[in-house]
Amino acid sequence: MTHHTVGVDISKCRLDVHRLPEGKTARFTNDAAGFEALIAFIGPSATAVAYEPTGPYHRHFEETLGKAKLPLVKVNPCQARRFAQATGERAKTDAVDARMLAVMAEALKLRPTPPASRRQRALRELQTAKNALIRQRTALLNRGAHLTDPLLKRQHHTQLNLVHRHRKAIDVRIQALIHKDPDLARKAEIIASIPALADNTAANLLAEMPELGTLTSKAAASLAGLAPLARDSGAFTGRRFIQGGRHAVRRLLYMPAVTAIRYNPDMKRTYQNLAQRGKPGKVALTAVMRKLLILANALIQQDRLWTPQAPLNTHA
């Protein structure tokens, strides 16, 4: 049996597909009928079906092909584009993108990415809406500081109250969703047991980083963009820096890290040791953020709550 590697470029209305090794191409509609035809086109011998996440346009695609037990591989769009450029491909069309996704999955032997569950997708959607409300509240507060007209002040006050009520309702919905799922509820309990990480932070982390508990320590830090990267060449030794990853996770961990260096003895000791070695405050704080994330990942893997004794693989 010939094994196939498939690349799929997803847009609002259609799916452009390229199948290796024969180089066969096709185009399907981005709807239920198109998914059915696509599954038949891919066949049972696919080793990878590579695609880029496209916000709302890939959700039903991912859910339907996941149910069909196809080996889905979610590819970072930036990495896919750089791979295409590295091969000398300068054109960018839907058909070219589909072909390059297939070539990339084949060349790099990319492993399938388990699709998110329905509850995880719902949790992420709620978290996205909550983030939008937080940004809206910030904008309202900034604008309200300069209002002078009484009518505008009343409207501003009403809008702030509405945003507050909507955010509170979303928080309630998020907690209810987590408690309905025993696996999510246990993960949230474990994360919240860590000093400085509250229930709200635990829910947010599960929404933004559902892979927690399935990663190595280095992979977890890298996925969040908290792993230090080297920039050395010859006799030159550059400063370590962080880059890429999920900035939302870093935002979530910033204030808990600030709290941890005051009230969590282990994190406080880490911060002080780095400060005494001359590290800048933000570098030391980033190290605490990384340690909090690695700790949460290790505890979920071990299925146990936080205790003063560090897990064996926290620093793995």
Contacts in CASP RR format, 6 or more apart in sequence:
PFRMAT RR
TARGET T0000
AUTHOR 0000-0000-0000
METHOD contacts of the structure
MODEL  1
MTHHTVGVDISKCRLDVHRLPEGKTARFTNDAAGFEALIAFIGPSATAVA
YEPTGPYHRHFEETLGKAKLPLVKVNPCQARRFAQATGERAKTDAVDARM
LAVMAEALKLRPTPPASRRQRALRELQTAKNALIRQRTALLNRGAHLTDP
LLKRQHHTQLNLVHRHRKAIDVRIQALIHKDPDLARKAEIIASIPALADN
TAANLLAEMPELGTLTSKAAASLAGLAPLARDSGAFTGRRFIQGGRHAVR
RLLYMPAVTAIRYNPDMKRTYQNLAQRGKPGKVALTAVMRKLLILANALI
QQDRLWTPQAPLNTHA
1 45 0 8 1.000
2 21 0 8 1.000
2 45 0 8 1.000
3 45 0 8 1.000
3 46 0 8 1.000
3 47 0 8 1.000
4 19 0 8 1.000
4 20 0 8 1.000
4 21 0 8 1.000
4 42 0 8 1.000
4 43 0 8 1.000
4 45 0 8 1.000
4 46 0 8 1.000
4 47 0 8 1.000
5 19 0 8 1.000
5 20 0 8 1.000
5 21 0 8 1.000
5 46 0 8 1.000
5 47 0 8 1.000
5 48 0 8 1.000
5 50 0 8 1.000
5 102 0 8 1.000
5 105 0 8 1.000
5 106 0 8 1.000
6 17 0 8 1.000
6 18 0 8 1.000
6 19 0 8 1.000
6 20 0 8 1.000
6 42 0 8 1.000
6 46 0 8 1.000
6 48 0 8 1.000
6 49 0 8 1.000
6 50 0 8 1.000
6 102 0 8 1.000
6 105 0 8 1.000
7 17 0 8 1.000
7 18 0 8 1.000
7 19 0 8 1.000
7 49 0 8 1.000
7 50 0 8 1.000
7 51 0 8 1.000
7 98 0 8 1.000
7 99 0 8 1.000
7 101 0 8 1.000
7 102 0 8 1.000
7 105 0 8 1.000
8 15 0 8 1.000
8 16 0 8 1.000
8 17 0 8 1.000
8 38 0 8 1.000
8 49 0 8 1.000
8 50 0 8 1.000
8 51 0 8 1.000
8 61 0 8 1.000
8 98 0 8 1.000
8 101 0 8 1.000
9 15 0 8 1.000
9 16 0 8 1.000
9 17 0 8 1.000
9 51 0 8 1.000
9 52 0 8 1.000
9 94 0 8 1.000
9 95 0 8 1.000
9 97 0 8 1.000
9 98 0 8 1.000
9 101 0 8 1.000
10 30 0 8 1.000
10 51 0 8 1.000
10 52 0 8 1.000
10 54 0 8 1.000
10 57 0 8 1.000
10 58 0 8 1.000
10 61 0 8 1.000
11 30 0 8 1.000
11 54 0 8 1.000
11 57 0 8 1.000
11 94 0 8 1.000
12 30 0 8 1.000
12 57 0 8 1.000
13 29 0 8 1.000
13 30 0 8 1.000
14 27 0 8 1.000
14 28 0 8 1.000
14 29 0 8 1.000
14 30 0 8 1.000
14 94 0 8 1.000
15 27 0 8 1.000
15 28 0 8 1.000
15 29 0 8 1.000
15 30 0 8 1.000
15 34 0 8 1.000
15 38 0 8 1.000
15 61 0 8 1.000
16 25 0 8 1.000
16 26 0 8 1.000
16 27 0 8 1.000
16 94 0 8 1.000
16 95 0 8 1.000
16 97 0 8 1.000
16 98 0 8 1.000
17 25 0 8 1.000
17 26 0 8 1.000
17 27 0 8 1.000
17 28 0 8 1.000
17 38 0 8 1.000
17 41 0 8 1.000
17 42 0 8 1.000
17 98 0 8 1.000
18 24 0 8 1.000
18 25 0 8 1.000
18 95 0 8 1.000
18 98 0 8 1.000
18 99 0 8 1.000
18 101 0 8 1.000
18 102 0 8 1.000
19 25 0 8 1.000
19 26 0 8 1.000
19 41 0 8 1.000
19 42 0 8 1.000
19 102 0 8 1.000
20 102 0 8 1.000
20 103 0 8 1.000
20 106 0 8 1.000
23 99 0 8 1.000
25 95 0 8 1.000
25 98 0 8 1.000
25 99 0 8 1.000
26 38 0 8 1.000
26 41 0 8 1.000
28 34 0 8 1.000
28 35 0 8 1.000
28 37 0 8 1.000
28 38 0 8 1.000
28 41 0 8 1.000
30 57 0 8 1.000
30 60 0 8 1.000
30 61 0 8 1.000
31 60 0 8 1.000
32 60 0 8 1.000
32 64 0 8 1.000
35 60 0 8 1.000
35 61 0 8 1.000
35 64 0 8 1.000
35 65 0 8 1.000
38 65 0 8 1.000
39 64 0 8 1.000
39 65 0 8 1.000
39 68 0 8 1.000
39 70 0 8 1.000
42 49 0 8 1.000
42 70 0 8 1.000
46 70 0 8 1.000
46 71 0 8 1.000
47 71 0 8 1.000
48 71 0 8 1.000
48 73 0 8 1.000
48 105 0 8 1.000
48 106 0 8 1.000
48 110 0 8 1.000
48 112 0 8 1.000
49 65 0 8 1.000
49 70 0 8 1.000
49 71 0 8 1.000
49 72 0 8 1.000
49 73 0 8 1.000
50 73 0 8 1.000
50 75 0 8 1.000
50 101 0 8 1.000
50 102 0 8 1.000
50 104 0 8 1.000
50 105 0 8 1.000
50 110 0 8 1.000
51 58 0 8 1.000
51 61 0 8 1.000
51 62 0 8 1.000
51 72 0 8 1.000
51 73 0 8 1.000
51 74 0 8 1.000
51 75 0 8 1.000
51 101 0 8 1.000
52 58 0 8 1.000
52 74 0 8 1.000
52 75 0 8 1.000
52 76 0 8 1.000
52 77 0 8 1.000
52 80 0 8 1.000
52 97 0 8 1.000
52 101 0 8 1.000
53 74 0 8 1.000
53 77 0 8 1.000
59 121 0 8 1.000
62 72 0 8 1.000
62 74 0 8 1.000
62 115 0 8 1.000
62 116 0 8 1.000
63 115 0 8 1.000
63 118 0 8 1.000
63 121 0 8 1.000
65 72 0 8 1.000
65 115 0 8 1.000
66 72 0 8 1.000
66 115 0 8 1.000
71 112 0 8 1.000
72 112 0 8 1.000
72 113 0 8 1.000
72 115 0 8 1.000
73 105 0 8 1.000
73 110 0 8 1.000
73 111 0 8 1.000
73 112 0 8 1.000
73 113 0 8 1.000
74 113 0 8 1.000
75 101 0 8 1.000
75 104 0 8 1.000
75 105 0 8 1.000
75 110 0 8 1.000
80 97 0 8 1.000
80 100 0 8 1.000
80 101 0 8 1.000
80 104 0 8 1.000
81 92 0 8 1.000
83 100 0 8 1.000
83 103 0 8 1.000
83 104 0 8 1.000
83 108 0 8 1.000
84 92 0 8 1.000
84 96 0 8 1.000
84 97 0 8 1.000
84 100 0 8 1.000
84 104 0 8 1.000
87 100 0 8 1.000
87 103 0 8 1.000
89 96 0 8 1.000
89 100 0 8 1.000
104 110 0 8 1.000
116 124 0 8 1.000
116 210 0 8 1.000
119 177 0 8 1.000
119 180 0 8 1.000
119 181 0 8 1.000
119 184 0 8 1.000
120 184 0 8 1.000
120 206 0 8 1.000
120 207 0 8 1.000
120 210 0 8 1.000
122 177 0 8 1.000
123 174 0 8 1.000
123 177 0 8 1.000
123 178 0 8 1.000
123 184 0 8 1.000
123 203 0 8 1.000
123 206 0 8 1.000
123 207 0 8 1.000
123 210 0 8 1.000
124 207 0 8 1.000
124 208 0 8 1.000
124 210 0 8 1.000
126 170 0 8 1.000
126 173 0 8 1.000
126 174 0 8 1.000
126 177 0 8 1.000
126 207 0 8 1.000
127 174 0 8 1.000
127 203 0 8 1.000
127 204 0 8 1.000
127 207 0 8 1.000
127 208 0 8 1.000
129 170 0 8 1.000
130 167 0 8 1.000
130 170 0 8 1.000
130 171 0 8 1.000
130 174 0 8 1.000
131 248 0 8 1.000
133 163 0 8 1.000
133 166 0 8 1.000
133 167 0 8 1.000
133 170 0 8 1.000
134 167 0 8 1.000
136 163 0 8 1.000
137 160 0 8 1.000
137 163 0 8 1.000
137 164 0 8 1.000
137 167 0 8 1.000
140 156 0 8 1.000
140 159 0 8 1.000
140 160 0 8 1.000
140 163 0 8 1.000
141 160 0 8 1.000
143 156 0 8 1.000
144 153 0 8 1.000
144 156 0 8 1.000
147 153 0 8 1.000
147 156 0 8 1.000
171 200 0 8 1.000
171 203 0 8 1.000
174 203 0 8 1.000
174 207 0 8 1.000
175 199 0 8 1.000
175 203 0 8 1.000
177 184 0 8 1.000
178 184 0 8 1.000
178 185 0 8 1.000
178 188 0 8 1.000
178 203 0 8 1.000
178 206 0 8 1.000
179 185 0 8 1.000
184 206 0 8 1.000
186 303 0 8 1.000
187 202 0 8 1.000
187 206 0 8 1.000
187 212 0 8 1.000
187 213 0 8 1.000
187 300 0 8 1.000
188 199 0 8 1.000
188 202 0 8 1.000
188 203 0 8 1.000
188 206 0 8 1.000
189 202 0 8 1.000
189 305 0 8 1.000
190 296 0 8 1.000
190 299 0 8 1.000
190 300 0 8 1.000
190 303 0 8 1.000
190 304 0 8 1.000
190 305 0 8 1.000
190 306 0 8 1.000
191 197 0 8 1.000
191 201 0 8 1.000
191 202 0 8 1.000
191 205 0 8 1.000
191 206 0 8 1.000
191 212 0 8 1.000
191 296 0 8 1.000
191 299 0 8 1.000
191 300 0 8 1.000
192 198 0 8 1.000
192 199 0 8 1.000
192 201 0 8 1.000
192 202 0 8 1.000
193 299 0 8 1.000
193 305 0 8 1.000
193 306 0 8 1.000
194 264 0 8 1.000
194 292 0 8 1.000
194 295 0 8 1.000
194 296 0 8 1.000
194 299 0 8 1.000
194 306 0 8 1.000
195 260 0 8 1.000
195 263 0 8 1.000
195 264 0 8 1.000
195 267 0 8 1.000
195 306 0 8 1.000
196 256 0 8 1.000
196 257 0 8 1.000
196 259 0 8 1.000
196 260 0 8 1.000
196 263 0 8 1.000
196 264 0 8 1.000
196 267 0 8 1.000
196 292 0 8 1.000
197 205 0 8 1.000
197 256 0 8 1.000
197 292 0 8 1.000
197 296 0 8 1.000
198 256 0 8 1.000
201 252 0 8 1.000
201 253 0 8 1.000
201 256 0 8 1.000
204 252 0 8 1.000
205 212 0 8 1.000
205 249 0 8 1.000
205 252 0 8 1.000
205 296 0 8 1.000
206 212 0 8 1.000
208 246 0 8 1.000
208 248 0 8 1.000
208 249 0 8 1.000
208 252 0 8 1.000
209 220 0 8 1.000
209 223 0 8 1.000
209 224 0 8 1.000
209 246 0 8 1.000
209 249 0 8 1.000
211 220 0 8 1.000
211 223 0 8 1.000
212 220 0 8 1.000
212 296 0 8 1.000
212 297 0 8 1.000
212 300 0 8 1.000
213 220 0 8 1.000
213 297 0 8 1.000
213 298 0 8 1.000
213 300 0 8 1.000
213 301 0 8 1.000
214 301 0 8 1.000
215 223 0 8 1.000
215 297 0 8 1.000
216 316 0 8 1.000
217 294 0 8 1.000
217 297 0 8 1.000
217 298 0 8 1.000
217 313 0 8 1.000
217 314 0 8 1.000
217 315 0 8 1.000
217 316 0 8 1.000
218 227 0 8 1.000
218 316 0 8 1.000
220 293 0 8 1.000
220 294 0 8 1.000
220 297 0 8 1.000
221 227 0 8 1.000
221 290 0 8 1.000
221 293 0 8 1.000
221 294 0 8 1.000
222 245 0 8 1.000
223 245 0 8 1.000
223 246 0 8 1.000
223 249 0 8 1.000
224 245 0 8 1.000
224 246 0 8 1.000
224 249 0 8 1.000
224 250 0 8 1.000
224 253 0 8 1.000
224 290 0 8 1.000
224 293 0 8 1.000
225 242 0 8 1.000
225 243 0 8 1.000
225 244 0 8 1.000
225 245 0 8 1.000
225 246 0 8 1.000
225 247 0 8 1.000
225 249 0 8 1.000
225 250 0 8 1.000
226 242 0 8 1.000
226 249 0 8 1.000
226 250 0 8 1.000
226 253 0 8 1.000
226 286 0 8 1.000
226 289 0 8 1.000
226 290 0 8 1.000
226 293 0 8 1.000
227 242 0 8 1.000
227 290 0 8 1.000
228 240 0 8 1.000
228 241 0 8 1.000
228 242 0 8 1.000
229 240 0 8 1.000
229 241 0 8 1.000
229 242 0 8 1.000
229 243 0 8 1.000
230 238 0 8 1.000
230 240 0 8 1.000
231 238 0 8 1.000
231 239 0 8 1.000
231 240 0 8 1.000
231 241 0 8 1.000
232 238 0 8 1.000
242 286 0 8 1.000
249 293 0 8 1.000
250 289 0 8 1.000
253 289 0 8 1.000
253 292 0 8 1.000
253 293 0 8 1.000
254 285 0 8 1.000
254 289 0 8 1.000
256 289 0 8 1.000
256 292 0 8 1.000
257 267 0 8 1.000
257 285 0 8 1.000
257 288 0 8 1.000
257 289 0 8 1.000
257 292 0 8 1.000
258 285 0 8 1.000
260 267 0 8 1.000
260 268 0 8 1.000
260 288 0 8 1.000
260 292 0 8 1.000
261 267 0 8 1.000
261 268 0 8 1.000
261 270 0 8 1.000
261 271 0 8 1.000
261 285 0 8 1.000
261 288 0 8 1.000
262 268 0 8 1.000
265 308 0 8 1.000
266 308 0 8 1.000
266 310 0 8 1.000
267 288 0 8 1.000
267 291 0 8 1.000
267 292 0 8 1.000
270 284 0 8 1.000
270 287 0 8 1.000
270 288 0 8 1.000
270 291 0 8 1.000
271 284 0 8 1.000
271 285 0 8 1.000
271 287 0 8 1.000
271 288 0 8 1.000
274 281 0 8 1.000
274 283 0 8 1.000
274 284 0 8 1.000
274 287 0 8 1.000
275 281 0 8 1.000
275 284 0 8 1.000
279 287 0 8 1.000
291 314 0 8 1.000
294 314 0 8 1.000
294 315 0 8 1.000
295 306 0 8 1.000
295 310 0 8 1.000
295 311 0 8 1.000
295 314 0 8 1.000
298 311 0 8 1.000
298 313 0 8 1.000
298 314 0 8 1.000
298 316 0 8 1.000
299 305 0 8 1.000
299 306 0 8 1.000
299 311 0 8 1.000
301 313 0 8 1.000
302 311 0 8 1.000
304 311 0 8 1.000
END
